[in-house]
Amino acid sequence: MDRRESLKSMILGSMAVGLTLESCVTETPPEVIEEKLWKYTYGRTPEEALFDEELMLKKFFEESELQSLTTLANLILPPNDKGTIEQAGVVDFIEFMAKDVPEFQVKIRGGLMWLNGQSNTKFNLTFSNCTEDQQKEILDSIAFPDPEALEQIQEIQFFSLMRNLVLTGYFTSEVGIKELDYKGNMPNVWDGVPQDVLDDHGLSYDPEWLAKCMDPNNRDEVAQWDDEGNLIT
């Protein structure tokens, strides 16, 4: 099993991150909000829809932070021929979650500052401008930490949070769900009780009813009954 398949297994096993609120300034154009908000309207109460709209109108991360998040997300879950972090809108998801869950804000922003601090110290570059090998060198200490070492506990928690957000954001998107090949609830065709079971109980179907009820081509039609309870169509 390759790394991406392992991550898919992880996300299928537990895909959960909590929700709540807060944020900072910078307004987003209303037309952008309207375009994004439709994704969150299904099953929402008016109060919940208003809550989401207020979050969408605000912006938390600066552009440089969004760039770092994009770089980090692509390292956690590299692109393949089925989809990318950008196509799945993962960074938008992380932005939304950071506004929706106040306790995420300090962890994520502090973690990004640590990444850039390490990058500057080691390579005199920002994290996004480092080579992939340099980026992975920085991440290795918090992605694969020494269980006996506790000096980087906040950085380790930051990476764990980011990994969960990236996987959740990707594999709950349209692109990610297609990659999982998740079909959801799909209509099927029921062709009745198996004949051997009917035989065991001495039962059989009425041929007239079979023609009316067991034709999959008519499964979208609503049955009609007469006043005496007889099936018409």
N, C-alpha and C positions, 0 to 999 in steps of 0.2 A: 504493500500500500504506500503510495507516495504522500508527500507532505500535504498537498491540497486535499487528497482523499481523506487523510487523517483529520484535517480541519473540518471537512464536511461531516464526518462522523461525530466529531465533538459538538458541532452546532445542532445536529439532529438530536443528540442525546440531551443537551440542555441549552435552550435558546431563551435566555431570560435576562432582561435588565429592567430595573424599576423606572417609575416615572414620577415627576413633580415640577417645580418652576423657579425662574428668575432670570435676569439678564442685564445687558447694557445697551446702550444707545444705538445710533446709526439706523435710519429707517430704510426699508426695502420698498421699491416701487410697488404700488397696489396691484398692477397687472401681473407682477411676478408672484405676489402672494396668492392671487386668485388662481394662477396656474398651478402652484404647488398645493394649495389647500384642498383641492378636489380629492386628492389621494387620501385625505384623512376624514372625509365626510361620512363614509358608510358606517351606519350604526351609531353615529354620534348624536348626543342630545344638543339642543341649541346652545346650552351653556358650555358644553365641551367644545363645540365648534368655535364659539367666541374665544374661549381660552386658547385654542390652537392658533386662531387668527392673530391674537395679540402676541403670541410667541413668534409667529412668522414675521411680524412687522419689526421685530427687533433683531439686532445682530450682536453677537458676543465676541467671536474671534476676529482678530485683525488679519489682513491679507497674508502677511508673512506666516502667521500661525496656521492659516488654512493650507498654505503651501507645505508646511512641515507635516501637517496631518495627512495630506495627500501622499507625501513621500513615505511616511511611516505606514500608512494603510496598505500601500503597494508592496512594502517589504513584508508585512504580516501575511498578506494574501496576494501573491503575485498574479498578474493578469494571465489569462490563457485564452484559447480560441472560443471559449463559451461566454466570457464576460470579463469586465474590468471594474475596478473600484469606481472609476468615473461613471461608467454606464449605470452602475447600481445606485449612484447617488449616495455613497457611503459617507462622504464628508458632510454633506447636507444633513444626513441623519445624525451624525455626531454633534454637529452644530445645534440641531434641534434638542438633542438630549442634554447638552450642556446648559441650554436655557431652561429646560424642563426640570432638571435635577440639580439644584444649587450646589450640592456637595461635590459634584463632578468638576466644577469650574476650577477650583484651586488645584485639584489633583492633575487635571489635564494641562492647564496653563503652566503649572510648576514643572510638570514632566517635560513639556516642550522647551522650557527654559533650560532644564538640565541637559537635554539633548544638544541644544545649541552651545551651551557652555562647554560640554565635553568636546564637541566638534571644534570649537575655537581653540581650546587648550591643546588638543592633539594634532589638529591639522590646519589651524588658522582659517577655518571656513565655517559657514553655517551648515547645519545638518543637511539641508536640502541640496547644498552645493558639493557635498562630499561625494566620493565615488561610492558605489554600492558596497564594495568590500570594506571601506572605511565606516560606512553607516552600520554594517553588520557587526563590525568590531566593537563599536560603541554599544550596540544593542545586546550583544552576547552576554554581558555581565548581568543584565536585568531580565533577559529572556530565558536564560539558563543559569540561574543564580546558584551559588554554593549554599546548600541548605544550612550550613553551619555559620555562614556569614550573615549578620543582621544589619550591617552598616548602611545598606542601600534599600532598606525596607520600603521607603516611600517611592523610590524609583521602580522597584519591583511591582508594587501595587499599581503604579501608573501604567506599566506595560501590561499587566494583567487586565486592567480596566479597558485599555485600548484594544487589546486582542478581542475581548468580549464584545465591545462596541462594533469593531470592524466586522467580525463574523456575523453578529446579529444584523447589522445594517446590510451586509451583502446578501446573506442567505434568506432574508425576508423581503428582498426586492424582487421585482419581476425577473430580472436576469438570474439572480441566485436561485430562485425557486425552479426556474427552467433547468438550471444546472443540476439541481437535486433530483430532477425528473419527478417532482411531487405532483400528483394528479389531482389531489383533493377529492371531493365527493363527485363521482362521475356516474351518470345514468347507465344502468345496465339492462339487460333483457332477461327476464325470468321466464323460463319455459315450462314452469309447473313442477309439481312433485315428481320425482323420478318414477318411472314405470315399475321398477322392482319394489319400491315402497308401497305404491298403490296396490300391487298384486298381493303383497304380504297382508294387507288389511282388507282385501276383497273389495277394493274401491276402483272407480274409473271416472274419467271425465266425460261429461256430456259433449258429444262431438259438436253440437250447435254452439255450446258455450266456448269450446276451444277456438272455434272460428272467430268468435266475437272478442274473446278476452286474451288470447295468447298470440295474437298477431303483432309482432313488434313494430310493424309499420303504422299501427293505429294507437300506439301507447300514449300519444299526447292528447287523444280524444277523451272527453269526459263521458263516463257511462250515463245512459239515460234509462230511467225506470218508469213503468206505468203505475197507476194508482194501486194495483194489487201486488206490487213488488216484483213484477216480472221484468227481466232485462230486455230493453228494446234494442238499443245499440251500444 
